[in-house]
Amino acid sequence: MAFFLSPVLNEQQFDANGDPRAGALISTYLAGTLTAATVYKTSTGTAHTNPIQLDSSGNYPNGTQLWLLGGFAYKFVITDSNGANSRTYDNITGVGDDLSGIDQWVVFAAAPTYISATSFSLTGDQTNIFQINRRIRTVNGGGTVYSSITNSAFAAGITTVTVVNDSGVLDASISQVSYGLLSVTNDAIPRSVGMPFIGTPVATTTGTFKDFTVFPWTSEIDIPLTNVSTTGTSPLMIQLGDSGGIEASSYSGTTIEVIGATAANYSTGFAVGVTISAAAAFFGSLILRRANAAGTSWTIMGMISQGSTGQTYLCSGQKLLSAQLTTVRLTTVSGVPTLDTGEANIIQR
């Protein structure tokens, strides 16, 4: 981190009568807000108290100065020791600070406090900044982690932020959090040109299921399957999960064979296929669509083909989750056969 000398309030302070402002208080905030922000005594980053109290001569205690963290703009409010005779300086950046240019990430001035691999806290009510679904970036002992906010709650002077991570986890060494320049409400994204997020294909060659993480902002999920096969004859199935885990009940839907018109209904997930040939490979695409603002209601439709037989299967259905969708699982109806060929992916919009 780089620190820059403040261009204001680094000189002796005087009142309207020309007398030193003995014991005056300087409160420090993020520019344009009343969100407390840390400032520093030295160029090496020793923090001042907030508010800073000047000594009897109107100077900083012990000959210290006012230094600002690069990349931030600050607001200062100076009053006498009783909180009167206020004067405000706003949108102040450090002298020579070349880190304050526009960037997609805005570094939050206060350090977060670790709670868990998916949550942290901040002092004060920060819910207007750390909005549900907003993107954040954290610096951890294990590296940089990118996440989306799933919950932001203020109580007892603390804002608790819960996230779903793209990959990796938050850890006890978390030292910095940045939030995306665009807010969730009244954002500046042109709706007609939103780009999909295409994940990395996952090999379906081991295990009885594959899980994919869903972002909170997602409203449509395309699930392409490329020559996916298993060691058994149980039809493929899509299941959905939330913060409570994968749900395996209360699905409504039908899958049908195009040839023969054999149909089947399942309540444990969205099945694709009725009579499956052992080791047959499937290809095609399934589409999940969000049906409510909360992200708890989802519909599915799709079509896949069985390569060795030419059989095609159609499916459709609906599922109401107990919380916002976080996970899509590719498995089988019985959950027993092992995936042994091909790859799958999800594309989120």
LINQUIWO-V563428 format. One record per residue. N is the residue number from 1. RES is the residue in one small letter. SS is DSSP state (H for helix, E for strand, - for the rest). PHI is phi as a letter, one per 20 degrees, with the letter a starting at -180 (none if undefined). PSI is psi in degrees with one decimal (999 if undefined). Layout:
n:N res:RES ss:SS phi:PHI psi:PSI
n:N res:RES ss:SS phi:PHI psi:PSI
//
This chain:
n:1 res:m ss:- phi:none psi:145.2
n:2 res:a ss:- phi:d psi:142.6
n:3 res:f ss:E phi:c psi:142.8
n:4 res:f ss:E phi:c psi:142.6
n:5 res:l ss:E phi:f psi:135.4
n:6 res:s ss:E phi:f psi:139.3
n:7 res:p ss:- phi:e psi:-8.7
n:8 res:v ss:- phi:c psi:159.8
n:9 res:l ss:- phi:m psi:25.9
n:10 res:n ss:- phi:d psi:12.4
n:11 res:e ss:- phi:d psi:165.9
n:12 res:q ss:- phi:g psi:137.8
n:13 res:q ss:- phi:d psi:136.9
n:14 res:f ss:E phi:c psi:152.8
n:15 res:d ss:- phi:e psi:-174.7
n:16 res:a ss:- phi:f psi:-19.9
n:17 res:n ss:- phi:e psi:1.2
n:18 res:g ss:- phi:n psi:10.1
n:19 res:d ss:- phi:e psi:149.8
n:20 res:p ss:E phi:g psi:139.6
n:21 res:r ss:- phi:e psi:74.5
n:22 res:a ss:- phi:f psi:128.3
n:23 res:g ss:- phi:m psi:10.5
n:24 res:a ss:- phi:g psi:152.4
n:25 res:l ss:E phi:d psi:133.5
n:26 res:i ss:E phi:d psi:110.9
n:27 res:s ss:E phi:e psi:139.6
n:28 res:t ss:E phi:c psi:133.4
n:29 res:y ss:E phi:c psi:164.8
n:30 res:l ss:E phi:f psi:145.4
n:31 res:a ss:- phi:g psi:134.1
n:32 res:g ss:- phi:m psi:10.0
n:33 res:t ss:- phi:c psi:178.8
n:34 res:l ss:- phi:d psi:27.3
n:35 res:t ss:- phi:e psi:115.3
n:36 res:a ss:E phi:g psi:140.0
n:37 res:a ss:- phi:c psi:141.2
n:38 res:t ss:- phi:e psi:135.0
n:39 res:v ss:- phi:c psi:176.5
n:40 res:y ss:E phi:c psi:153.0
n:41 res:k ss:- phi:e psi:-29.0
n:42 res:t ss:- phi:c psi:169.6
n:43 res:s ss:- phi:f psi:-6.5
n:44 res:t ss:- phi:e psi:-0.4
n:45 res:g ss:- phi:n psi:27.9
n:46 res:t ss:- phi:f psi:123.3
n:47 res:a ss:E phi:f psi:141.4
n:48 res:h ss:- phi:f psi:160.2
n:49 res:t ss:- phi:f psi:163.8
n:50 res:n ss:- phi:c psi:109.7
n:51 res:p ss:- phi:f psi:161.9
n:52 res:i ss:E phi:e psi:133.0
n:53 res:q ss:E phi:d psi:124.6
n:54 res:l ss:- phi:f psi:158.3
n:55 res:d ss:- phi:e psi:-172.4
n:56 res:s ss:- phi:f psi:-17.0
n:57 res:s ss:- phi:e psi:5.3
n:58 res:g ss:- phi:n psi:18.7
n:59 res:n ss:- phi:d psi:167.4
n:60 res:y ss:- phi:f psi:146.6
n:61 res:p ss:H phi:g psi:141.9
n:62 res:n ss:H phi:l psi:29.3
n:63 res:g ss:H phi:m psi:18.5
n:64 res:t ss:- phi:f psi:175.9
n:65 res:q ss:- phi:c psi:-173.4
n:66 res:l ss:- phi:d psi:111.2
n:67 res:w ss:E phi:d psi:145.6
n:68 res:l ss:E phi:d psi:145.3
n:69 res:l ss:E phi:f psi:130.6
n:70 res:g ss:- phi:g psi:144.4
n:71 res:g ss:- phi:n psi:1.2
n:72 res:f ss:- phi:c psi:152.4
n:73 res:a ss:- phi:d psi:140.4
n:74 res:y ss:E phi:c psi:162.4
n:75 res:k ss:E phi:c psi:135.6
n:76 res:f ss:E phi:c psi:135.6
n:77 res:v ss:E phi:c psi:118.6
n:78 res:i ss:E phi:d psi:130.5
n:79 res:t ss:E phi:c psi:171.8
n:80 res:d ss:- phi:f psi:-179.7
n:81 res:s ss:- phi:f psi:-14.5
n:82 res:n ss:- phi:e psi:4.2
n:83 res:g ss:- phi:n psi:11.8
n:84 res:a ss:- phi:d psi:175.5
n:85 res:n ss:- phi:l psi:53.6
n:86 res:s ss:- phi:f psi:145.2
n:87 res:r ss:E phi:c psi:137.0
n:88 res:t ss:E phi:d psi:138.1
n:89 res:y ss:E phi:c psi:127.4
n:90 res:d ss:E phi:c psi:158.6
n:91 res:n ss:E phi:l psi:49.3
n:92 res:i ss:E phi:e psi:128.1
n:93 res:t ss:- phi:d psi:159.8
n:94 res:g ss:E phi:f psi:154.5
n:95 res:v ss:- phi:f psi:122.9
n:96 res:g ss:- phi:m psi:9.8
n:97 res:d ss:- phi:f psi:110.6
n:98 res:d ss:- phi:d psi:15.1
n:99 res:l ss:- phi:d psi:3.9
n:100 res:s ss:- phi:e psi:11.2
n:101 res:g ss:- phi:f psi:165.8
n:102 res:i ss:- phi:f psi:131.9
n:103 res:d ss:- phi:b psi:157.1
n:104 res:q ss:- phi:f psi:-16.3
n:105 res:w ss:E phi:d psi:132.1
n:106 res:v ss:E phi:d psi:116.2
n:107 res:v ss:E phi:f psi:126.1
n:108 res:f ss:- phi:f psi:135.2
n:109 res:a ss:- phi:f psi:-32.8
n:110 res:a ss:- phi:e psi:145.4
n:111 res:a ss:- phi:f psi:140.9
n:112 res:p ss:- phi:f psi:157.9
n:113 res:t ss:E phi:d psi:125.8
n:114 res:y ss:E phi:f psi:136.5
n:115 res:i ss:E phi:d psi:-52.1
n:116 res:s ss:E phi:b psi:-176.3
n:117 res:a ss:- phi:f psi:-15.4
n:118 res:t ss:- phi:c psi:19.3
n:119 res:s ss:E phi:b psi:153.9
n:120 res:f ss:E phi:b psi:170.6
n:121 res:s ss:E phi:c psi:159.0
n:122 res:l ss:E phi:c psi:146.3
n:123 res:t ss:E phi:f psi:137.3
n:124 res:g ss:- phi:n psi:175.4
n:125 res:d ss:- phi:e psi:102.1
n:126 res:q ss:- phi:d psi:15.9
n:127 res:t ss:- phi:f psi:-22.9
n:128 res:n ss:- phi:f psi:-21.7
n:129 res:i ss:- phi:e psi:-49.1
n:130 res:f ss:- phi:e psi:76.3
n:131 res:q ss:- phi:e psi:149.1
n:132 res:i ss:- phi:g psi:133.6
n:133 res:n ss:- phi:n psi:-8.2
n:134 res:r ss:- phi:f psi:147.9
n:135 res:r ss:E phi:e psi:141.3
n:136 res:i ss:E phi:c psi:162.7
n:137 res:r ss:E phi:c psi:128.7
n:138 res:t ss:E phi:c psi:148.8
n:139 res:v ss:E phi:d psi:119.6
n:140 res:n ss:E phi:c psi:169.0
n:141 res:g ss:- phi:f psi:-31.8
n:142 res:g ss:- phi:e psi:1.2
n:143 res:g ss:E phi:p psi:-174.0
n:144 res:t ss:E phi:e psi:133.8
n:145 res:v ss:E phi:c psi:132.1
n:146 res:y ss:E phi:d psi:138.1
n:147 res:s ss:E phi:b psi:168.1
n:148 res:s ss:E phi:c psi:139.3
n:149 res:i ss:E phi:f psi:128.7
n:150 res:t ss:E phi:d psi:-20.1
n:151 res:n ss:E phi:b psi:143.4
n:152 res:s ss:E phi:b psi:114.1
n:153 res:a ss:E phi:c psi:136.8
n:154 res:f ss:E phi:d psi:129.4
n:155 res:a ss:E phi:b psi:141.3
n:156 res:a ss:- phi:l psi:38.1
n:157 res:g ss:- phi:n psi:6.1
n:158 res:i ss:E phi:c psi:137.4
n:159 res:t ss:E phi:d psi:122.4
n:160 res:t ss:E phi:d psi:124.2
n:161 res:v ss:E phi:d psi:126.4
n:162 res:t ss:E phi:d psi:138.8
n:163 res:v ss:E phi:c psi:162.6
n:164 res:v ss:E phi:d psi:126.2
n:165 res:n ss:E phi:e psi:141.8
n:166 res:d ss:- phi:f psi:-44.6
n:167 res:s ss:- phi:a psi:160.8
n:168 res:g ss:- phi:m psi:-175.5
n:169 res:v ss:- phi:b psi:158.8
n:170 res:l ss:- phi:f psi:150.9
n:171 res:d ss:- phi:c psi:175.0
n:172 res:a ss:- phi:f psi:-14.1
n:173 res:s ss:- phi:e psi:11.6
n:174 res:i ss:- phi:g psi:129.1
n:175 res:s ss:- phi:c psi:-14.9
n:176 res:q ss:E phi:b psi:143.5
n:177 res:v ss:E phi:c psi:135.3
n:178 res:s ss:E phi:c psi:148.3
n:179 res:y ss:E phi:d psi:151.7
n:180 res:g ss:E phi:f psi:141.1
n:181 res:l ss:- phi:g psi:-36.4
n:182 res:l ss:- phi:e psi:130.1
n:183 res:s ss:- phi:f psi:167.3
n:184 res:v ss:- phi:f psi:-40.7
n:185 res:t ss:- phi:e psi:138.7
n:186 res:n ss:- phi:l psi:44.7
n:187 res:d ss:- phi:f psi:174.3
n:188 res:a ss:- phi:d psi:15.9
n:189 res:i ss:- phi:f psi:125.4
n:190 res:p ss:- phi:f psi:120.3
n:191 res:r ss:H phi:f psi:-23.0
n:192 res:s ss:H phi:e psi:-7.6
n:193 res:v ss:H phi:c psi:22.0
n:194 res:g ss:- phi:f psi:132.9
n:195 res:m ss:- phi:e psi:139.3
n:196 res:p ss:- phi:f psi:155.8
n:197 res:f ss:E phi:e psi:116.0
n:198 res:i ss:E phi:d psi:115.4
n:199 res:g ss:- phi:f psi:176.3
n:200 res:t ss:- phi:e psi:127.7
n:201 res:p ss:- phi:g psi:142.0
n:202 res:v ss:E phi:d psi:128.1
n:203 res:a ss:E phi:f psi:129.6
n:204 res:t ss:- phi:d psi:61.1
n:205 res:t ss:- phi:d psi:-2.5
n:206 res:t ss:- phi:b psi:159.6
n:207 res:g ss:- phi:m psi:169.1
n:208 res:t ss:- phi:e psi:-4.3
n:209 res:f ss:- phi:b psi:163.0
n:210 res:k ss:E phi:c psi:130.5
n:211 res:d ss:E phi:d psi:143.4
n:212 res:f ss:E phi:c psi:136.2
n:213 res:t ss:E phi:e psi:135.0
n:214 res:v ss:- phi:d psi:132.2
n:215 res:f ss:- phi:f psi:148.6
n:216 res:p ss:- phi:f psi:-28.4
n:217 res:w ss:- phi:e psi:-6.3
n:218 res:t ss:- phi:f psi:135.6
n:219 res:s ss:- phi:d psi:-16.1
n:220 res:e ss:E phi:b psi:137.1
n:221 res:i ss:E phi:c psi:121.9
n:222 res:d ss:E phi:e psi:129.0
n:223 res:i ss:E phi:d psi:91.4
n:224 res:p ss:E phi:e psi:135.6
n:225 res:l ss:E phi:d psi:131.0
n:226 res:t ss:E phi:c psi:102.3
n:227 res:n ss:E phi:l psi:45.7
n:228 res:v ss:E phi:e psi:128.9
n:229 res:s ss:E phi:c psi:165.5
n:230 res:t ss:E phi:c psi:176.0
n:231 res:t ss:- phi:e psi:0.5
n:232 res:g ss:- phi:c psi:-163.1
n:233 res:t ss:- phi:d psi:6.9
n:234 res:s ss:- phi:f psi:132.4
n:235 res:p ss:- phi:g psi:152.7
n:236 res:l ss:E phi:f psi:152.7
n:237 res:m ss:E phi:b psi:143.1
n:238 res:i ss:E phi:d psi:127.6
n:239 res:q ss:E phi:c psi:154.0
n:240 res:l ss:E phi:d psi:149.2
n:241 res:g ss:E phi:c psi:158.3
n:242 res:d ss:E phi:c psi:-159.8
n:243 res:s ss:- phi:f psi:-18.3
n:244 res:g ss:- phi:e psi:-0.3
n:245 res:g ss:E phi:o psi:-177.9
n:246 res:i ss:E phi:f psi:132.9
n:247 res:e ss:E phi:e psi:132.6
n:248 res:a ss:- phi:c psi:34.0
n:249 res:s ss:- phi:b psi:165.7
n:250 res:s ss:- phi:m psi:28.4
n:251 res:y ss:E phi:e psi:147.3
n:252 res:s ss:E phi:c psi:126.3
n:253 res:g ss:E phi:r psi:168.6
n:254 res:t ss:E phi:c psi:143.9
n:255 res:t ss:E phi:c psi:143.0
n:256 res:i ss:E phi:b psi:144.0
n:257 res:e ss:E phi:e psi:132.5
n:258 res:v ss:- phi:f psi:-40.7
n:259 res:i ss:- phi:e psi:122.4
n:260 res:g ss:- phi:n psi:-21.4
n:261 res:a ss:- phi:l psi:31.8
n:262 res:t ss:- phi:f psi:128.9
n:263 res:a ss:E phi:c psi:158.8
n:264 res:a ss:E phi:b psi:146.7
n:265 res:n ss:E phi:d psi:141.8
n:266 res:y ss:- phi:c psi:146.8
n:267 res:s ss:- phi:d psi:-4.3
n:268 res:t ss:- phi:e psi:-4.5
n:269 res:g ss:- phi:r psi:-174.5
n:270 res:f ss:E phi:e psi:105.7
n:271 res:a ss:E phi:e psi:150.2
n:272 res:v ss:E phi:c psi:102.7
n:273 res:g ss:- phi:p psi:152.9
n:274 res:v ss:- phi:c psi:-68.0
n:275 res:t ss:- phi:d psi:115.8
n:276 res:i ss:- phi:d psi:133.6
n:277 res:s ss:- phi:f psi:139.4
n:278 res:a ss:- phi:g psi:134.6
n:279 res:a ss:- phi:m psi:12.6
n:280 res:a ss:- phi:f psi:140.7
n:281 res:a ss:- phi:e psi:139.5
n:282 res:f ss:E phi:d psi:147.2
n:283 res:f ss:E phi:b psi:152.7
n:284 res:g ss:E phi:q psi:-159.4
n:285 res:s ss:E phi:b psi:141.9
n:286 res:l ss:E phi:d psi:143.6
n:287 res:i ss:E phi:c psi:123.7
n:288 res:l ss:E phi:d psi:137.0
n:289 res:r ss:E phi:c psi:135.3
n:290 res:r ss:E phi:f psi:134.8
n:291 res:a ss:- phi:d psi:-1.6
n:292 res:n ss:- phi:b psi:165.2
n:293 res:a ss:- phi:f psi:-28.9
n:294 res:a ss:- phi:f psi:-13.2
n:295 res:g ss:- phi:m psi:22.7
n:296 res:t ss:- phi:d psi:-21.6
n:297 res:s ss:E phi:d psi:126.4
n:298 res:w ss:E phi:c psi:144.9
n:299 res:t ss:E phi:d psi:160.4
n:300 res:i ss:E phi:c psi:147.9
n:301 res:m ss:E phi:b psi:154.6
n:302 res:g ss:E phi:r psi:175.5
n:303 res:m ss:E phi:b psi:129.0
n:304 res:i ss:E phi:c psi:157.6
n:305 res:s ss:E phi:c psi:148.8
n:306 res:q ss:E phi:e psi:110.3
n:307 res:g ss:- phi:g psi:-40.5
n:308 res:s ss:- phi:f psi:-23.8
n:309 res:t ss:- phi:d psi:-16.1
n:310 res:g ss:- phi:m psi:2.8
n:311 res:q ss:- phi:f psi:140.0
n:312 res:t ss:E phi:d psi:141.5
n:313 res:y ss:E phi:c psi:137.1
n:314 res:l ss:E phi:d psi:149.8
n:315 res:c ss:E phi:b psi:154.2
n:316 res:s ss:E phi:b psi:156.6
n:317 res:g ss:E phi:r psi:-177.6
n:318 res:q ss:E phi:b psi:146.4
n:319 res:k ss:E phi:b psi:133.0
n:320 res:l ss:E phi:d psi:115.3
n:321 res:l ss:- phi:e psi:165.6
n:322 res:s ss:- phi:e psi:-16.5
n:323 res:a ss:- phi:b psi:-179.2
n:324 res:q ss:- phi:f psi:139.2
n:325 res:l ss:- phi:f psi:130.4
n:326 res:t ss:- phi:c psi:-19.0
n:327 res:t ss:E phi:b psi:138.8
n:328 res:v ss:E phi:d psi:128.9
n:329 res:r ss:E phi:d psi:130.6
n:330 res:l ss:E phi:e psi:121.5
n:331 res:t ss:E phi:b psi:-155.5
n:332 res:t ss:E phi:c psi:165.9
n:333 res:v ss:- phi:g psi:-45.6
n:334 res:s ss:- phi:e psi:-21.7
n:335 res:g ss:- phi:m psi:8.2
n:336 res:v ss:- phi:e psi:-47.8
n:337 res:p ss:- phi:g psi:151.0
n:338 res:t ss:- phi:e psi:135.5
n:339 res:l ss:E phi:f psi:134.8
n:340 res:d ss:E phi:c psi:-6.4
n:341 res:t ss:E phi:b psi:152.3
n:342 res:g ss:E phi:n psi:-164.9
n:343 res:e ss:E phi:b psi:158.1
n:344 res:a ss:E phi:c psi:163.3
n:345 res:n ss:- phi:b psi:171.0
n:346 res:i ss:- phi:c psi:142.5
n:347 res:i ss:E phi:d psi:122.6
n:348 res:q ss:E phi:d psi:138.6
n:349 res:r ss:- phi:c psi:999
//
